[in-house]
Amino acid sequence: MVRALLSLALLTASASACSVPVFRYALEHWAPDPFQITVFHRGALSDGQRALVPADALANAKVRTINLDTETADDTLALWREQKTDTLPWLVVRFPQSTRITAPVIAGPLSHTAALLFESPARREVIERLAAGESAVWVLLESGDKTKDDAAAALVEKRLEYLMGVMDLPKLDDQDIANGLVSIAEEDLRLQFSVLRVSRADEKERAFTRMLVSSEEGLDAVRDEPMVFPIFGRGRALYALVGAGIRHETIEKAAAFLIGKCSCQVKEQNPGVDLLLSADWAKIIKTPPELALELPTLAELGSATSPVAVTTQPRETPPPEKKSPVWMLAVLYAVAPLFMALTVLAAWKKRRGAK
């Protein structure tokens, strides 16, 4: 009976709208889908070629090497024919299958630049800001026209500053906290936005730029307008604001979604596209935002190796610990489940009465 009531209570709580803001729920529960990375070749790869095959255990990617001399899978051979090249080894990077974006993000000869698929300065900055507790990082992909780019950056920064002053985060429901939907206290949630500018001309950001302009149909054809991508959660781009579409209204709409209650907890039923990043998200989530900002670097640790003289004082022997009588512990173990069942039953009756 108790188990049935408890299950009913949990199901009822799950069916209702989650009080956790979208950006925080996404960070804690939406694992990024893997990008599909394929390296085509014939015969055995040389040691030098194998060293160029991208690999990173922390990146959301599935990497495979395909020997065309032995491959028989029709879909894989069809992908190779689509490349329309005889150059080998050949690298193809595609979005996760869940996006239904079939066009490659990157396709070209395997080279040393493959190492930049998983990491870049801008993506590391995005990860650091999200790990520090920011609600979203608004990446401004520059057009190359300084006047347009500066104007767009100023508009976004000013509007976000205004919104941070007038918007409020939703109040967390005690039941959502108890159900483990959020791992930090309500006072540790922050409404914080920032802008990060990325140049299309930066070769280190080529893969990142390609992901952004390939995330929606038609974006790649727009080269003379700045674009803004709110990035949240574990590196998920919400959608693009482009050129004249970068307005107060569109910025406010995106911000309201990001900090609003997570009405649908299924990632695929929410807007956005996962980006290819290298990050230990499990560790990031477990680290409080204030500690994520204060962790020492390896250089700082290395400079702190000088011996330090420490004087200690004898510790007083603590008094013997008083143990609770065995009968009292037995009573507590017996009463606790009953108390929990009554609490759940009362909450269930209250919820039914409210309907």
N, C-alpha and C positions, 0 to 999 in steps of 0.2 A: 504493500500500500504506500509506504513512504517513498519507495523508488518510483512508483507510478506518479505520485504527486510531484516529486522533484523533477521528473522528466517533463511533465506537463508544464511546470513553471518555466523551465528552460526553453521549451518550444515556444511558449507564449511570448517570452522576452525576445527570442530570436526573430519572431514574425513581425514585431513592431519595429519602427524606425530606430536605427542605432543613433545614440546621442554623440558618438565620437566624431569629431570633424573628419571630413574626407581625407585631408592631407595626412592626418595621424593614423587613421585606419589603414590607409594605403601603405604607409611606412611599416606598420606592424604586421600586416596580413597579406598584402599583395606581392607575392614573389614574382620577379620579372620573368617573362617568358624568354626562352632561349632563341637567339639568332641562329640561322643555319649557315654555316661556313663550309664550303666545299673546295677542295684543291684537286683539280684534274691533272693527271700525268699519265705517261706510258712507261712501263717497265718500273724498275725500282728507283726511288728517289735517291739522289746522292746525299752524302752527309751534309753538304752545304745547303742543299735544297730543303732537306728535312728540318734543318735549323731555322729556316724561314717560315715554316708552317706555324701559324699563330697558336699559342697555347696559354691559357690562364685559368687556373682552377676556380678563381673567384668571379670570373666573367660569366654573364648569362649567355652562353654560346655552346653550340654543339659543333665540333669540328670533325670533319671526315676527309680522308684522302681517297680518291677514286682512281684506280688503275684502269684506264680505258681498254687495255689489252685483255682484261679479264671480266670487266663489268657487264652484267646482263640485265639489270633492272631497267625497265622501259622508261620510268619517270626520270631516272638519273641520266640516261642516255639522251632523253629529250631535252633536259636542261643543258647538256653539253652542246647539242646541235643548235640550241638557241643562241649560243655565244658567237657562232659564225666566225671562228678563228682556228688557226692551226698552231698557235703559240702555246707552248707547254713548258713548265707547269702553269696552270691558269687558276686564278682565285675568284670565287663567286661568293658574295655575302648577301644574304636575304633576311628580311624581317621575319619574326616569329610567325608560324603558320596561323596563329590565332588572329593576326591582323588582316589576313586575306590579301595582303599586298604582295603581288607576284613579281613585280619588277625588281631586279637586283639593286641593292644599295650601292654596291661596288662590284665591278667586274674588270679584271685586268691581270697582267702577268704577275706571278708570285715574286715579290721583291722584299727588300728590307723594310719598306713602308708598312708591311703587314703587321709589324710590331705595334703600330699606332692604332690598330683597330680597337683595342680594348681601353687604352688610356690616352689622355691628352691633358694639357694644363687646365683647360676650361672644364672638362668633366671632373677632374680631381677637385676643382673649386666647388662645383655643384655638389659633389658628395660631401665635402667638408661642411658646407653651409646647411645641408639637410641634416647631417649628423649633429650639428650644433643646435638643432631645434627649429630652424626656419620653416615656415609654412610652405613656401615655394620660392624657387629661384627663377626669375623672369629673364630668360636668355634672349638678348637682342642680337639677332644675326644681321650684321651691317650690310648695307647695299654697296658701300664703297663711295657713296655720295655723302661727304662729311656734313653738309648742311641738313640733309634729310635724316641722317643717322643721329646727329646731335639733337635735332628737334624731337625725334621719336623718343630718344633716351630721356630728355627733359620732361616730356609729357608723361611718360610711364612712371618715372621716379616721383614726380610731383603728385600724380593721382594716387599712387600706392601709399605715399606718405599720408595723404588725406584719408584714405580708406582705413589705414591702420589706426587713425585717431577716432573714427566714428563707428567702425564695425566691432562686433563683440563675438567671441567664440561661444558656441552653445554650451549650456551647463551639462556636465556629465551626469548621467543617470547612475545611481548607486548600483542598480542591477547590472548595468553594462560593465562597471568596474569589477563587480563580483564574478561576472561570467568571463573575465579575462579579455574583454575586447580592447582594453587599453592598459598599458603596463606602467604608466606614470600618473602621478597625482594631477588633479585639475589645475592646481597652482603652477605646475611645471609646463603646462601647455602655453605656447607663445603664438601670438598673431604677429608674424614677422615676414615681410617680403623684402627682396632685394633684387637689383638688376645686375646682370653680367653681360658685358658686350663681347661679342666674338666676331672677328674679322674673317670674311670669306677668303681673303688672300693668305691667311695663316696656314702653311702647309701642315703644321702639327695638328690642326683642327680639321683637316680635309675629311676624315672619316666621320667626325661629329657633324660637320656641315652637311655631308651627304645624307646622314640619317635624318636630320631636321627637314631638309627640303624634299626628301622622299617620303615623309610621313603622311602626306596628303597629296591626292592627285592634283596636278597643275602647279604645285609650288615650285618645282624645279624650273619651270619656264619663266618665273618671275625673278629677274636678276637685278632690277634697278630700283627695288623698294626694300626698305628695312622690314624685318619680320620679328615678331615677339612670340616666344614659346614659354608659357608657364610650366616649369618642371617641378614635380612633387613626388612624394612617396619614395620609392626606390629607383628613381630615375625615369619617371613616366611623364612624357610631354602631353599636356592637356589637348591643345590644338593651337593653330597658328593665327595670330593677328597680323595682317599684312597691310602695309602702306596706309591708305586712308581708313582702313579698318581698325587702326590703332587709335581708338577714341575712348573717352571717359566711360561711355556706356559699356563697351565691350570689355574693357579692363575690369569694371565693377562686376559685370556678370561672371567673368572667370573667377575673380576673387571670391565672390559670394558662393560659388560652387565649391571651391577649395576649402573654405572654412566652415561650410554648412554641414548639417548632419548627414551622415552616410546613409542615405535612404535605401540604397541597393548595395549589399555587401559583396555581390558577385562582380569581380573586376571587369570581365568581358562585357557586362551590361552598363559600363560607365565609359564616358568618352576618354580618349587618350591612347597613346602608343608607347610601349616600352622602348627605351633606348639601350644601346649596348654599353655597359659600364663594367668596371672591375671594382667590386667593393664587398667587404665582409659584412653584409647587412645584419646578420644574426648578432654579431658582436656590437655593431653600431646601436641596435635597438636596446641591448642590455646595458649600454653605457649611458649614464645620465648626461644630458646636454652640457651641464657645467663642467663635467670631467672631460668630455670630448674636446672642449676648448683648452684644457689645461694639461693634457697628456704631454710629457716631455719628448723631444725628438731624440734620435740616436746620438746626434752631436752633443746635445745637452747632457745625455747620460754619460757619454765618454769624457766630458769635461769635469764630471763630478766624481772622479775616481781617486782624488787625493785623500790620504788617510786623515781621519778626524779623531781627536782624542775625546773620549767620552768618560765622564765620571758617574759612577752609579752609587746608589745608596742601598743599604740592606733593606729588604722588603719585610715589613711586619707580617708575621704569620696570621692569616685571616682566621676568624673564628670558624668552627666547624659548621658546615651547612645544615640547616634545619630541614629535615625531610618530612614531607606530609605523611600522615598515617596511611597505611595500606587501605584501610576501609574507606577513607575519604577519596582516594584515587579511584577505587572501585565504583563509588557512587557517581563520581564525575563521568566516568566512561559509560555508565548506564544511562545517565540523564541526558548527556549531550545529544545523542541521536534523536531522542524524543523531542527535545527542545527545538532542534533543527526542523523536524517534521512539522511541529506546530507552527513554526514561523513561516514555513513555505505554504502550509495550508491557509494560514491567515492572509498571506499575500495573495494567494490564488482566489480566495473568496472575495477579497477587496477588489481585485481586478474584474471578477465576474459581476460584482455589484455595480461597478462603474460603467459596464457595457449597456 
